[in-house]
Each structure stands twice: as structure tokens, then as C-alpha cells.
Amino acid sequence: MRAHVLEPLGVADEVAVAPPADRTLRARGRFGRTRAGWTMDGAILPAGGLWATPRALASVVSALLVERRFGEPASAWQRAGRLLWHNGATRHASAFAGADTGSGDWVLAHRLGGRPEDTDRLGAALLTENRSPDPAAPSYGSGDTP
């Protein structure tokens, strides 16, 4: 995976199986204690066992969905018209990544704690809020600021 996916996308140094403790953010429990991190290994590792920086995940989303560096997005991406997205959650963290293939706008939402469906709602709202029917029209969802 490192040679075929992470290195070509330029994020190999920002993705780890077991990052140092000082490089992780973890959800806190009701009494303020840090919750244990999610761990997994073996063949299922790429499905939810990797740790990555938000910047690395944003680079992956942009490269896969907007730039199409590896061709058409895999069938694991959900589709609704020109919107593509994928979500996921582990024990105490969730993420939503998506793009508008017509405009090139993309969004990444990551949360520690809380309900994964709230992360999905946040990501979907951010992705659709700034949608422009004209791909040539200015938009601010692709990392640019107004």
C-alpha cells in the first residue's frame, strides 16, 4: 500500500499504523480522560487501522476525487449526481470526505467523539452549501478562502 498508494500521493510520511503518542489526537471520555486509540492489523488494516494527519487525508481526497490521479474513483465511493463521498468511523472518531466533481469543490470533516451521523451531516452540509451549478463560477470549498 505504501508503494502503490501513499507514496504516489505524497503522503507516505503522514500516514502510520502506530504513530508516536505525541502525534495523536484522541477523544476524551465523560470525566476528561483520554480514550484508548483504535487499533487493528492484518488484511483489514487499510479499512480503518491507519492514522493520518488531516492534511494527508485532504491530499488524498483531492487527488482521488478532483485530480483523478488513479482514474475513476473506486465503487466504494457513494454517488449522488456529481457528488462523491465516503465516510467512516472507529470507536471514538469519524470522518466524512467528499467532492463535487462538477465544480472541483471538496470537503473533509473529522470529529473526535460524538455520533458518526453528525459528522456525515456536517460534511454533507459543507459540501452542498457552496455548490455552484456553473463549474466556472467561483467557489470556496476547495481549500481556498474568500
Order of alpha helices (4+ residues) and beta strands (2+ residues): beta-beta-alpha-beta-beta-beta-beta-alpha
